[in-house]
Amino acid sequence: MSCQYRYDGNKCKKLNDVCIAMYWCDKIMGWKEISRAKEVCKYMSDEMIDVPKGYTKVEFVRHGKLYINMDGVVRPYDNPFDDIPQYVKVKKIKNGYKFEK
């Protein structure tokens, strides 16, 4: 996986410092990404979610509501799922919207 903010092997444009998701590997004599990179780096985890075509990214969840970016505006919607999805498929119906995983 490659981060859009990383340059020169292990430098981070966001932190203006060394990337916290990289380590030096003596075996290859170069920088490698740690296995938990998405968990460690908040910039990588936000930017690197691959949203399938036709789906919309869930920006965040608060008080049981999904905050979804629709037409450039982030609005809250009740979460119809038992878990918190990273993205949903939005279908417009007569009295609002329907969400599918």
C-alpha positions, 0 to 999 in steps of 0.5 A: 500500500502506498500513502499519498503523503509519503515521499523520499522513502519515509518522510510524511508531508502531513507530519513534516517528519518521519512517517510513523507507519514505516520502519528500516529493514536490514534485510532489504536495506530499505524502508518498509511499511508496518503491518498495522499502518492503517491503524497507526496513521490517522492520515493513511486510514482516512485517505486510503479507504477504497470506496466501490463504484456506486457507494458513498463513504461514511465520513464518521459516526456520532450518537448512532447516526451515520454522517454521509457526504451527499452532494458536497454536504455532510448530513446525519442519517439514522444507522440501520445496521448493527455495525458501522460500515465504511461505505454505503449504497444510497438509494433515494425513495419517496420519503427519504433515502435507503441505505444498503451495505 
